[in-house]
C-alpha cells in the first residue's frame, strides 16, 4: 500500500489526528506523550463517562480547528492546541447538566480556547492553562446568569473525616477534576512514564501544599479530596529539574500557588487552575529576571 492510495492516506490522517489529540491530553500536565494522554483519558473515564466523552470531543474539535485554521503544524503535533480545550470540556460537565446546549458550549469553548492559545503562542507568551480558565469562566458566567437551570452543585462522592496519604494522588486526580484515588494513581503513572522526575516532583508538590495549607485551617475533607494540592502538582511539574535551584523554584511556586488558591476560595466563582497560572507565570518571570541579571553581572 502506497502513500498515493486513498485508503492509506485516510488511515494515516486518522492516526495522526488521534496521536495529536492524545498528546494534547498529555499536555494537560505538560507531557508531550500520546501514551500519557491515553492514560489521562482512562483516568477520567474511571470517574465519569460523560466527562470522558466531553474530553474526547473537546480535544478532537480543538485539534481539528487548529488544522482548519492552518496553525503551525509543529504546535499541533506537540498537542499544544488540545489541552486547554480538554479541560474546558471536563469543567463544563462537572458544573453543568449534560444537555444539548452544554455540548454545544463544549464545542464552542474548545474552538475559542484554541484561538486564544494560538494568540499567546504566536506572541511567544507562556500562559499555561489560562485559555481554559478564561473560556470556562465566561461560559459558566453565561450559564449562571441566563441558564441557571443547567447548573449542578458539584458534590464529591467520597468524604473523609480523617487525614490519609491518598491526598497526594488525589491532588493529581483533581488536575482533571477527579477525586477518585485510582484515577489519581493512573495520572501519576501517566506522568511517570514520560518523566519520572516530574512525576515525583508533582507528588512532592502535592504534599508540600498540604503542609502550607495548615496555616489557613483548611478542612480535612478538602485536603483529602486533593482540592488543596492540584495547582501545586502542576507548578511542581513545570519547574521540575535535576538541579538544586530547580527544587527551590518548585518550592517557591508551590507555596505561592497554595496561598493564592486559599484566597480565591472566598470568590463567587471556581478558581480552576488560575492559582497555578498566576504562580507559575510569576515564578517564571522572577526566574528569568534573575538569570538575566546574573548574565549582565558576568
C-alpha positions in Angstrom: 0.0 0.0 0.0 1.5 3.3 -1.0 1.0 6.9 0.2 -0.9 7.6 -3.0 -3.6 5.1 -2.0 -6.7 7.0 -0.7 -7.3 4.3 2.0 -3.7 4.7 3.2 -4.0 8.5 3.3 -7.3 8.4 5.2 -5.9 5.9 7.7 -2.7 7.9 8.2 -4.7 11.1 8.6 -6.9 9.5 11.3 -3.9 8.1 13.1 -2.2 11.5 13.0 -5.3 13.2 14.4 -5.5 10.6 17.2 -1.8 10.9 18.1 -2.0 14.7 18.1 -5.2 14.6 20.3 -3.6 12.2 22.8 -0.6 14.4 23.0 -3.0 17.3 23.6 -4.3 15.4 26.6 -0.8 14.7 27.8 -0.1 18.4 27.7 -2.6 18.9 30.5 0.4 18.1 32.7 3.0 19.4 30.3 3.8 15.9 28.9 4.2 15.6 25.1 3.4 11.9 25.1 0.4 10.1 23.5 0.5 7.2 26.0 0.4 9.7 28.8 -2.6 11.3 27.2 -4.3 8.0 26.8 -3.9 7.1 30.4 -5.2 10.6 31.4 -8.3 9.7 29.4 -8.6 6.3 31.1 -8.4 8.1 34.5 -11.2 10.5 33.6 -13.4 7.6 32.3 -12.9 5.8 35.6 -14.5 8.8 37.4 -17.1 9.9 34.8 -18.1 8.5 31.4 -19.8 11.8 30.5 -16.6 13.8 31.4 -14.5 11.3 29.4 -16.7 11.8 26.3 -16.5 15.6 26.8 -12.7 15.4 27.0 -12.6 13.3 23.8 -15.0 15.7 21.9 -13.1 18.8 23.1 -9.6 17.7 22.3 -10.7 16.4 18.8 -12.6 19.6 18.0 -9.6 21.8 19.1 -7.1 19.8 17.1 -9.3 19.8 14.0 -9.9 23.5 14.4 -6.1 24.2 14.6 -5.7 22.2 11.4 -8.5 24.0 9.6 -7.2 27.4 10.7 -3.8 26.3 9.4 -1.9 26.9 12.6 1.7 25.8 12.7 1.9 22.1 12.4 4.7 21.7 14.9 2.4 23.1 17.6 -0.4 20.8 16.6 1.9 17.8 16.6 3.0 18.6 20.1 -0.6 18.8 21.3 -0.4 22.5 22.3 -3.9 23.2 21.0 -5.7 20.4 22.7 -5.1 20.5 26.4 -7.0 23.8 27.2 -10.0 22.6 25.2 -10.0 19.2 27.0 -10.1 21.0 30.4 -13.0 23.2 29.2 -15.0 20.1 28.3 -14.3 18.5 31.6 -15.1 21.6 33.6 -18.5 22.2 31.9 -19.5 18.6 32.6 -18.5 19.0 36.2 -20.5 22.2 36.8 -23.4 21.7 34.4 -26.1 19.2 33.4 -25.0 17.4 30.2 -27.8 18.8 28.0 -27.6 19.5 24.3 -26.8 23.2 24.9 -23.9 22.3 27.2 -22.5 20.0 24.5 -22.8 23.0 22.1 -20.9 25.1 24.6 -18.2 22.4 24.9 -17.7 22.5 21.1 -17.7 26.3 21.0 -15.5 26.6 24.1 -13.0 24.2 22.5 -12.7 26.3 19.4 -12.4 29.6 21.3 -9.7 28.2 23.6 -7.8 27.1 20.5 -7.9 30.7 19.1 -6.8 32.2 22.4 -4.0 29.6 22.7 -2.8 30.5 19.2 -2.7 34.2 20.1 -0.4 33.5 23.0 1.7 31.1 21.1 2.2 33.5 18.2 3.2 36.2 20.6 5.5 33.9 22.5 3.8 34.4 25.8 3.7 31.4 28.2 0.3 31.3 29.9 -0.1 27.5 30.5 -3.9 26.8 31.1 -5.1 30.4 31.1 -7.2 29.9 27.9 -9.1 27.1 29.7 -9.7 29.3 32.7 -10.9 32.3 30.7 -13.2 30.3 28.4 -14.6 28.3 31.3 -15.3 31.4 33.4 -17.0 33.1 30.5 -19.3 30.1 29.7 -20.1 29.5 33.4 -20.9 33.2 33.8 -23.4 32.9 30.9 -24.9 29.7 32.4 -25.2 31.2 35.9 -26.9 34.4 34.7 -29.0 33.2 31.8 -29.4 29.4 32.1 -29.3 28.7 35.8 -31.4 25.6 35.4 -28.4 23.9 33.8 -26.3 24.4 36.9 -25.5 21.5 39.2 -23.9 21.5 42.6 -20.6 19.6 42.4 -20.6 17.4 45.4 -17.9 14.8 46.0 -18.9 11.1 46.1 -16.3 10.4 48.7 -16.0 12.1 52.1 -13.2 11.8 54.5 -13.2 12.5 58.3 -9.6 11.8 59.0 -6.4 12.6 57.2 -4.9 10.0 54.9 -2.0 10.0 52.4 -4.2 9.4 49.5 -4.5 13.2 49.2 -1.1 13.3 47.3 -2.5 11.2 44.5 -5.9 12.8 44.6 -4.1 16.1 44.0 -3.1 14.6 40.7 -6.6 13.5 40.1 -8.1 16.9 40.7 -6.0 18.4 37.9 -8.7 16.9 35.6 -11.5 17.1 38.3 -11.2 13.6 39.7 -11.4 12.9 43.4 -11.0 9.2 42.8 -7.8 7.7 44.3 -7.4 5.2 41.4 -7.7 8.0 38.8 -5.1 10.0 40.7 -2.7 7.0 40.7 -3.3 6.5 37.0 -2.5 10.1 36.3 0.7 9.8 38.4 1.8 6.7 36.5 1.0 8.5 33.2 3.4 11.4 34.0 6.0 8.9 35.4 6.1 7.1 32.1 7.2 10.2 30.3 9.1 11.9 33.1 9.8 10.1 36.4 11.4 13.2 37.8 8.4 15.5 37.0 6.0 12.9 38.4 7.9 12.6 41.7 8.2 16.4 42.0 4.4 16.6 41.4 3.8 14.2 44.3 6.2 16.2 46.5 4.4 19.4 45.5 1.1 18.0 46.5 2.4 17.1 49.9 4.1 20.5 50.5 0.9 22.2 49.5 -0.9 20.4 52.3 1.6 21.5 54.9 1.3 25.1 53.7 -2.4 24.9 53.8 -2.3 24.2 57.6 -1.7 27.9 58.1 -5.2 28.5 56.8 -7.1 25.8 58.8 -8.5 24.2 55.7 -11.0 21.3 56.3 -9.5 17.8 56.3 -12.1 16.8 53.7 -10.8 19.4 51.2 -7.2 18.2 51.8 -8.0 14.6 51.3 -10.0 15.3 48.2 -7.0 16.9 46.6 -8.6 20.3 46.3 -5.7 21.9 48.1 -2.9 20.4 46.1 -3.8 20.1 42.4 -2.4 23.5 41.5 0.7 22.6 43.4 1.1 19.4 41.4 1.1 21.4 38.1 3.6 24.0 39.5 6.0 21.3 40.6 5.9 19.6 37.2 6.5 22.9 35.4 9.7 23.7 37.4 11.0 20.1 37.9 14.6 19.6 37.2 17.7 17.8 38.4 19.5 20.8 39.9 19.1 22.2 43.5 17.9 25.6 42.2 15.1 23.7 40.4 13.9 22.4 43.7 14.0 26.0 45.1 11.8 27.3 42.3 9.4 24.3 42.7 9.1 25.1 46.4 8.5 28.8 45.8 5.8 28.2 43.1 4.1 25.6 45.3 3.9 27.9 48.3 2.7 30.8 46.2 0.0 28.8 44.4 -1.3 27.4 47.7 -1.6 30.9 49.1 -3.3 32.2 46.0 -5.7 29.3 46.0 -6.7 29.8 49.6 -7.5 33.5 49.0 -9.5 32.6 45.9 -11.8 30.3 47.9 -13.7 33.4 49.0 -14.6 34.4 45.4 -18.1 33.5 44.0 -16.7 31.5 41.0 -14.4 28.4 40.7 -10.7 29.1 40.9 -10.0 26.2 38.4 -6.2 26.3 37.6 -5.8 30.1 37.9 -3.7 29.8 41.0 -1.3 27.6 39.1 -1.2 30.0 36.2 -0.6 33.0 38.4 2.1 31.3 40.5 3.9 29.7 37.5 3.9 32.9 35.4 5.1 34.9 38.4 7.8 32.4 39.2 8.9 32.2 35.6 9.2 35.9 35.3 11.3 36.1 38.5 13.4 33.2 37.4 14.1 34.7 34.0 14.9 38.1 35.5 17.4 36.6 38.0 19.1 34.7 35.2 19.4 37.8 33.0 20.8 39.8 35.9 23.3 37.1 36.5 24.4 37.2 32.9 24.8 41.0 33.0 27.0 40.8 36.1 29.4 38.4 34.5 
